[in-house]
Amino acid sequence: MKPLLEVKQLSLAYGDDSPVLADVSFTISEGECLGLVGESGSGKSTLAKLILGLEKPDQGEIILNGVHFHALRGRALRDARKQVQVVFQDPTASLNPRLPIWKTAVEPLENYPEVVPAFLSGVRDSSRNMAAVLLDKVGIGPELMDRYPYQLSGGQRQRVAIARGLSLQPKLLVCDEPTSSLDVSIQAQILNLLKELKDELKLSYLFISHELASVRFMSDRIAVLKDGKLVDVFVSEDLLEDNRHPHTRDMVKAVLE
Ligand SMILES: Nc1ncnc2c1ncn2[C@@H]1O[C@H](COP(=O)(O)OP(=O)(O)OP(=O)(O)O)[C@@H](O)[C@H]1O
């Protein structure tokens, strides 16, 4: 399958500290979900920030659809940015408390008036109608459209954040611990929703979590990050194989115990 994202020998250190990421390389194909798992502090969120263009690497390259991301400037950078969107861990922090949720859902489309996602083609002239379609995709009915974030449950807020992430019909959605702030009972609903949306909209995901079970459920392949280095990359079905890296085996053991 064609690589959508190529990450090549990425390294980053903050100041004189030891590197947060060292020589990290991987690819994500079109339509693939790559799970990224690692302990707290292993560098997962930093890697996400690099892919989103929020940080610059000291060394290495990020290539999106054949284009070198960090070489881009101006309009070309703006065009590339819309292809990669993100859903963060805490929807309360990522939603504007002063906006009704329908406005938050379509905000990115206001910054990119030229973008017409296929699923919004019939309603592009009305922000409110676009919001209704988007929110419906994530299971938020029109009766909730005018609510503010504080009037929703955590799971509903994360659904709105997902709607916003999808609004520009990105190629890649970076999901950075998208269920970690939610009740266990709600986590499975959000994972199922993300899976359905991935198939429906033919998205690729970088799915980041410290929870092996969620990563295994979501991902086609799994990459294991330890102290800023990728120590293991494998297809999800091979998680329990004998030839896994010792660190991966330790993580599996910890879950089973
Ligand atoms: N802006 C920064 N300045 C200095 N150090 C940083 C900065 N951001 C992250 N770090 C350090 O980089 C390391 C990796 O952090 P990162 O947030 O990427 O890890 P993580 O795997 O996402 O952890 P968690 O699962 O706890 O979110 C940590 O030691 C962190 O303290």
The ligand as an SDF file (V2000), in Angstrom:
LIG
                    3D

 31 33  0  0  0  0  0  0  0  0999 V2000
    8.6840   21.4670   25.9210 N   0  0  0  0  0  0  0  0  0  0  0  0
    9.4820   20.6230   26.5970 C   0  0  0  0  0  0  0  0  0  0  0  0
   10.6220   21.0580   27.1760 N   0  0  0  0  0  0  0  0  0  0  0  0
   11.4410   20.1960   27.8420 C   0  0  0  0  0  0  0  0  0  0  0  0
   11.1850   18.8700   27.9880 N   0  0  0  0  0  0  0  0  0  0  0  0
   10.0680   18.3890   27.4490 C   0  0  0  0  0  0  0  0  0  0  0  0
    9.1510   19.2350   26.7240 C   0  0  0  0  0  0  0  0  0  0  0  0
    8.1110   18.4570   26.2940 N   0  0  0  0  0  0  0  0  0  0  0  0
    8.3750   17.2090   26.7170 C   0  0  0  0  0  0  0  0  0  0  0  0
    9.5270   17.1650   27.4170 N   0  0  0  0  0  0  0  0  0  0  0  0
   10.1400   15.9570   28.0010 C   0  0  0  0  0  0  0  0  0  0  0  0
   10.2280   14.9880   26.9820 O   0  0  0  0  0  0  0  0  0  0  0  0
    9.9950   13.6810   27.4900 C   0  0  0  0  0  0  0  0  0  0  0  0
    8.9020   13.0140   26.6660 C   0  0  0  0  0  0  0  0  0  0  0  0
    7.6560   13.6910   26.8870 O   0  0  0  0  0  0  0  0  0  0  0  0
    6.3210   13.2850   26.1130 P   0  0  0  0  0  0  0  0  0  0  0  0
    5.2320   14.1670   26.6330 O   0  0  0  0  0  0  0  0  0  0  0  0
    6.5780   13.2770   24.6630 O   0  0  0  0  0  0  0  0  0  0  0  0
    6.1150   11.7850   26.6300 O   0  0  0  0  0  0  0  0  0  0  0  0
    4.8120   10.8550   26.5480 P   0  0  0  0  0  0  0  0  0  0  0  0
    5.3120    9.5080   26.1660 O   0  0  0  0  0  0  0  0  0  0  0  0
    3.7870   11.4920   25.6980 O   0  0  0  0  0  0  0  0  0  0  0  0
    4.3360   10.8310   28.0570 O   0  0  0  0  0  0  0  0  0  0  0  0
    2.8260   10.7760   28.6690 P   0  0  0  0  0  0  0  0  0  0  0  0
    2.3030    9.4070   28.3180 O   0  0  0  0  0  0  0  0  0  0  0  0
    3.0460   10.9550   30.1330 O   0  0  0  0  0  0  0  0  0  0  0  0
    2.0600   11.8870   28.0470 O   0  0  0  0  0  0  0  0  0  0  0  0
    9.6490   13.8410   28.9510 C   0  0  0  0  0  0  0  0  0  0  0  0
   10.8110   13.5670   29.7170 O   0  0  0  0  0  0  0  0  0  0  0  0
    9.2690   15.2990   29.0580 C   0  0  0  0  0  0  0  0  0  0  0  0
    9.5630   15.7900   30.3460 O   0  0  0  0  0  0  0  0  0  0  0  0
  1  2  1  0
  2  3  1  0
  2  7  2  0
  3  4  2  0
  4  5  1  0
  5  6  2  0
  6  7  1  0
  6 10  1  0
  7  8  1  0
  8  9  2  0
  9 10  1  0
 10 11  1  0
 11 12  1  0
 11 30  1  0
 12 13  1  0
 13 14  1  0
 13 28  1  0
 14 15  1  0
 15 16  1  0
 16 17  2  0
 16 18  1  0
 16 19  1  0
 19 20  1  0
 20 21  2  0
 20 22  1  0
 20 23  1  0
 23 24  1  0
 24 25  2  0
 24 26  1  0
 24 27  1  0
 28 29  1  0
 28 30  1  0
 30 31  1  0
M  END
$$$$
